[in-house]
Amino acid sequence: QEILINYIPIVNGQYGQHAVATASHVEALLYQTADGQSELSTLTASGGITYEDDDNEFVGSELFYDHNEFIMKVKGDEFQPCYFNGALVDGIEYNVKTAEGTVKIIAPGALQRKGKN
């Protein structure tokens, strides 16, 4: 069984970029803010993951997200290699706030960014 996550953040009072993710297992650590609201601290997804937003597609074995740093890291293993927009990579580090990412390419592939429609 996979968990399907549809996420639309609110950024500066406006809807942000829609993202869809799947995983077999998810662990989320929440904390309570001063006004009593629950906020996400970290999220770990494992057992094979997919992530897709308007610009990128990630596939891997595990995803870790640190909300305080706005950093999402994806890695692969021998059962589920890591792919960034169709290219085999060693790993992905992606800043969800700035929409900037770094990848380490380990095999030839078509590494392309999708254009916005």
N, C-alpha and C positions, 0 to 999 in steps of 0.2 A: 504494500500500500504506500502511496505517495501523498504527501501533504502539498496542496496547491495554495500559494499565497498570491493574492492580487493586492498590490500596494499603490496607493496614490498619496504622496506626501502633501502637506500644506506648507508652502514656502512663502513667507511674507504675506500671509493672508490669501494666497492664490494656490490653486491646485498645481502640483508639480508633475513631473514626468511619471507616467504609469509604468510600473514594473510588475513582472510575473515571475515567480520562482516556484520550483518544486524541489522536494527533498523527501527522503525516507524517514529522517529523524531530525527534530528541531528542539534545541534548548535555548530558552530566552531568560536572561537575567534582567529583572526590573528593579528600579529604585523608586522611592517615594519622594516627590518634590516638596518644597516648603509649603505649598498650597494644597497638599494632599493628593496630587495627581500621580499616577504611575507613569514612569518613563522607561524606555528601553535603554539598558546599559550596553549589553552585548548579546549577540545571537550567534549560535553555532548550528549549522545544518550539515548533516552527514548522510552517508549511505547512498551517495550519488546525488548530485544537485544540477539544476539548470537555472539560469537567470537570464531574463530578456527584458530590455527596456527599448526605447525608441531608437537608440544608437548602437547597442551592444548585445552580444549573446555570449554567455559564459557557460561552460560545462565542466564539471570536475567531480571529485570524490567528496570534497569538504569545502564549506564556505564559513568564514568567520567575519563578523561585522562588529566593529567598535563604534558605537554611536557618538561617544565623546570626541573621537578623532575623525569621524566620518569616513573611516577606512574599511573597505571590504577586501578580504583576501580569499582567493580561491586556489586550491591545490588539487593535484591529481594523484593517482596511485596506479599500480599495475592492473587493477580491475577497471578503473574509470580514469583514463588520462584527462588532462586539463586542456581545454580548447578555448580560444578567444576569437570570436567571429570566424570560426571555421579553421583556424590555424592551431596546430599542436604547439603548446607552450609548456614551459616548466612550471609556471605559476603566474598569478595575476594579483596586482595590488591596485585598487581602484578607489579614488576619492569620490564619494557620492555627492558631496557638496559642490565640488568644482567640475565634476564629470571628467576628470583626468585620470588616466591609468598608466601603469607600466607593466610590461610583460617581458618574460625572458623566452625567446623563441628557441626551441630545441630541434625543430625539423622544418624543412621547406613547406610552405603553404601559402595560401592566398590570404594575407592579412589585410583586411579592408575595413574601413569604417563605413557604416551605412549612412547615407545622406538623409537629412530630414526632409519629409515631404511637405 
